[in-house]
Amino acid sequence: MEKIMRSLHVLLFVLATCFAVSYVCQAQTKAEDKPPYSLTDVELDKKLGIEEKTELPKEYIWVVYFHRVPGCDTCQLMSKYIYETVEKQFSDDVKGKKIVLRFQNFEDRKNAALVQKLGIKSPSLAIIQIKDGKLVKAKLAGQIWSLAAEKEKFVDYVEKEIKAYIPGSTQSLKADSSLASTSEQIVVDFLYLDLDTCERCVATDDALKESLDTLSGVFNTLKRPVIVNTVNITSKELAAKYRFVSSPTIRVNGVDICKEVKESDCKDCGDLCGDRVDCRVFVYEGKEYEQPPAAMIVDGILQVVYKQQLREDDIAYTMPDNLERFFAGKSSCCDSGCCASDSVGDKAQCCPQPNPSAQCCPQSAQCCETGSSTAIPAPVRRTLMPFRR
């Protein structure tokens, strides 16, 4: 009996060992069979041969494929091609974390801020240059969908796009402090004073998005990438930098789509600074609009794209008195620095009469230049590609 029990124990031990080995093998096989986009960051780094202790350098390239879950067959195929390109063509840079490959679900809330900043609405490949923890420049590789059926061309395209962002590369495209474009790109700049309370700015932003959606099929067919830069003009310095004349402004390849500047009193912006401020009136087919029709924006974009016109930076710039008053009013309103506070009581003391505090210090605290990261909003680029003169 004792021998039988001993034999059973040995048998059970052998069976348990076999089961454990089989489980581990299956787990490894499943991990290897997973499409790259379904791997966690840890699994991905391990598969790429990156040591856990490897630290990020001060400057590196972030290659991010934004996908849906679950991904379609084409998405899975593209993620595989992207992984193979990075692994084979940039092996040394990857192991030194000079190039960091990631796969992110663009519908996940935790990625919402970056997705919005890049203007991503569908599976996309983003190439981002990071320096000292800050985004220097970024672009979307817009041709991946059209090349998905041709692996060799797809791989060549992705390789060239990444190489163009490697610091020191002969193909590197330098970022410019101003908004600019190449002959093939269509760069749309949306410049505004406020998107929290100003109805004109909000309506113009919505109409611009609608117009670009309308034109997307045309520009995709022509293989003309569209880059949209959204810039909140929060100071006199930014106004001078972007040669800002009237809010809101839409420029295409540096050209204002409005042929003339007409303005009228804007109560929303006036309430923000405690003074009278005039904002843009859009003229289209003989009629004036405070909120531009999408048809006007579509027409304006197409006219600029297919006609040579004088860029704004070719014209001498003088800041209008209207904007001088606006920024002066906002500055004096927030000298106390209380706008950074969430306290209603603090805000009630922020702006002396007749400036209503609720208008001066909105929840976003964008009127306050206190030096905090939320106080001075940086220009937001919705869809980014490298800027080049």
N, C-alpha and C positions, 0 to 999 in steps of 0.2 A: 504493500500500500504506500509505504514511504517513497519507494522508487517511482511509483506511478505519479505521486504528487510532485516529486522533483522533476520528472519529465514534463508534466503539465506546466510547471513554472518556467522551464526552459523554453517550451513551445510558445507560451504566452509572451515571453521576453523577445523571442525571435519575431513573432508576429507584430508586436508593438514597434520593434526596431524597423521592420520592413515598412510598416505603415508610416512611421515618422519620415523615413527616407523618401518614400513615395510622395508624401505631402510636400516636403521641401522641394523635390524635383518638379512637382506640378506647379508649385508657386513660382519657381524660377522660370519655368516654361511660360506660364501665364504672363509674367512680367516682361519676358522677352517678346512674347507675341502681341503685347499691347501696342496699339498705335501710339506714336510718340506723344500726341497731345493729351493722352489719358494718363501719362506718367506724372507723379508728384515731382516737385523740384529736387528732392533728395534722390529719388529713383533716376531722374534724368541726369543729374550730376554724376552719379555712380556709373551709369551706363556710358557716359562720355569720358570716364576715367579721371575725373577731377577729385583730388584729395580733399577730405573734409576740412583740413586745417588751412587750405589755400584762402588767403584774404583778397578781397577786392582791391584793385589798384585805385588810385585817385581818379584816373580817367579810363573809361572802358565803353565798349559798345554793347548795347542791350538789344538783342534780336528777339522780338516777341511776336509769336503767331497767335492772334486772337481768333477764337473759334466758338462754336456753339456746342452744347452737350444735349443729346448725342450729335456727333458730326455726321454729315452725309459722306458718301463714298469719295467724292471729290475732295472734301475737307481732309479726310483721313489720308488720301493720296498726297495732297500738298504738304501736310505735316510731315509725312515720311520723306518727301523730297527735301524739305527745308532741313530736317534733321541730318540727312545724309550729306547735304552740301556743307553744313557747318562742321560736322564731324570730320569729313575728309579734307576739305579745303582749308580749314582754320584750326586744325588739331592743336598746335602749339599755343595759339592765342586762347583757345577754349580752356586748356589745362591751366594756363596762367590767369584765367578769368579776365583777360583783356577783351574777350567776347563772351557774353553771357546769353545762353539760349533759354528761352522760356516759352511755355504754352499756357495761355490764359483764356478762361471763358469770359468773353466780353459781355455776357449777360449777367455775370455774377456781380452783386452789389459792391463787393470789396474792390472791384476794378472800375467802378463807375466814374471816378474822377479822371483817371487817365484816358478812359474810353471817350468821355465827353471832350477832353482836351484835344484828343487826336481826331475827333469827328468820326469815330468808327460806328458803322451801322450794320455791317456784315462781316463775315470772316475776312481778316486782313493781316498782312505782314507789316509790322512796324519796325523800323531801324532807328534806334535812339542813341545819341551820344550823351554820356553822363560824365560830368567833371566835378569833383569835390561834392558829390552827392546831389548836384543840380542838373536838370535837363538843359543841355546847350543847344541842341537842335534835333530834329526828328523828321522822319518822312514815312510815308506809306508806299510800299512797293506795289504800284497800281496795276501791274501787268500779270500778276500771278494767275488770275482766273483765265485770262486769254491764252496762257501758256501751259495750263495744267495738263493738257492732253499730249504735250511734247516735252518729255522729261529732260532731254538734253538742253533744249532752249530754256526751260524753266530753271535748271540748275545753273546754267551760265548767267542768266539774268539775276538770280538771287546772289550769286557770288560777286558780280560786279556792283550790285547795290550795296552790299556789305563793305566791300573794299573801298568804296567811295567815302565811307565814314570812318575808316581807320586812320587815326592821327598819323601824319607823316606820309601817308600814301600819295603817290603821284596822281591818283584819281580823286583824292579828297576834295570835297566841295566845302569851302569855308562859309561859316555862318556870317551874316552881315547884320549890323545893328538896326538897319532900316529894313523895310519890307520891299523886296525886289523879286524879279522873276527872270526866267530864261525865255527864249523865244518859243519853246514848246509848251511850257507851263502856262496855265491861266491862273494868276494870283488875284484872289478877291480879298480886299481888306475892308472889314467892317469896323468903323471907328465911332465911338459913342460916349456920352457923358454918364448915363445911368440906365441900368436894366432892371432896377428894383421898383422905381416909382414913375419913371418917364414913359408915358403911353406911346409917344412917337418912337422912342428907341426900341421898345418891346415889339411894337407892330412892325417896324422896319426889319428887325431880326427875324421875325416869323415869316415876313414876305420874302426875305432873302433866302431862307431855307427852302421855302416853297419853290422859288424860282430856280434854285440850283438843282432841286429834285427834278424839275421839268426839263432842265438842260442836260442832266447827267447822261441820258442815253445818247444824245448827240455827241458830247465830248468823249464818251467812252468809245463810240464808233470811230471818231477821228483820232483816238489814242492821244488826247490832249489832257494830261492830268490837271485837276483843279485843286488848288490849295486855298483854303479859307483861313484867314487870320482875323481873329476877333480881339480888338484892343480897347480896353476901358481907359479912356483918357481921364486920369485922376489928378493931374497937376499941370502947371504951366510948362514944366520941363518936358513932359510927355507930349503936350500940345505942340511945342516947338519941334521936338524930335520927329513927330509924324506929320508936321506941317498941317495941323488940324485947323480948319476954318469954320466949320459949322457942324452941329450935331443933329441927327446922325449923318455919317458920310459913308458912301460905298464907292470904293475905287476898284478898278479892274486893270491889272498891270500898271498900277501907278496913276491911272487916269480916273478922275471923278466922273461917274456916269451922269451926273447932272451938269448941264452946260452952263448954268448960272446959279448963283446963290441967292435964294429968296428965303426970308425968315418971318416969323411972327412970334408974338409973346407965348412963351411956354410956361404955364403956371407950375407944372410939376418940377421943372428944373429951378424955377424961381424960388419955390418953397425950400428947395435943398440948400440954397445959399442965402436966402433972405433978401434978394434983390431981383429986379426985373432981368430976365434972360430970354433972348430970342433963340428959337431953334428952327431947323430947316423946314421949309415948305417945298414939297415936290411938285414940279410942273410937268404935266403929261397930257399931250393932245389938247392943249389950250386950257386945261383945268388945273386947279391947285388942290393938292392933297396934303394933309398933315401926316397921313399914314399912306405910304406909297403902295399902289397896286402892284401885284406881282408881274403883270404884263409890262409895266414900265421898267422894272428891274431886268426882266428877260431881254427886252429891247435894248436897254442900256448896255448890258453885258455883251450882247452880240455886236452892237455897233463898235464898241471899243476893240473887241477881239479882231474884227475884220477891217478896222481902219487904223491908220497911224495917227496918233494924237499926242499932244504934248503932255508929258508926265508932270505930276505935281512937284517933284523935286527939281524940275527944270525951271520953276517959277520962283521968283524972290518971295520969301515968306515974311509976313508981318502978322503978329497975333491980333485978331480983332478985339476992339474994346469990350465987346459983348462977352468974350471968353475971359478977358482980364477981370471983369466984374464977377463972373461966376466963380473963378478960382480964389479970388480975394475974399469973396463972401464965405466960401466953404472953409477957407483957412482960418478966418477970424472966428467962425462958428465953433471950430474945434480946438482953439488954442489951449483950452483947459485939459484936453486929453481925456475927457470923461466918456467919449464915444466908445472907448474900448470896453466900457463897463456894460454888463447886462442888466444892471439895476435900473428899474424905471425911475426911481427917485433921482439917481445920478443924472439920467438923461433929461429930466425935467429942469435941472440946473445948468445943463450944458450950454444952451443957446439963449441969450438975453432976448427979450421981446424987441421987435415983433416976430423974431424967427421962431416958428413952432418947433419945439425940440423933437417931436416925433418925426418930423420931416427931415430935420437936420441930421439926426443920428439914427438912421435905419438900423434894423436888426443886424445887417451885414457889416456895419461900422466902416463902410467904405469912404466916408467923408473925412475920416480922421487919419492924420499922418503922425502916428505915435511911434512908428518904428517896428511895430509887431507885424507878424506875417499876415495877419488878417486885416491890418489897417491900411496897407498900401497894396492893392491887388496888382499883380504883375500882368503884363499883356498875356491874354490867353489865346493860344493858337489851336483852333478846333481841328484842322486837318493840316498836318505839318509835312513839309518837305524842305530840303535845304534851300536857303535863300542865297542867291548869287547875283552879282551885278554883271 
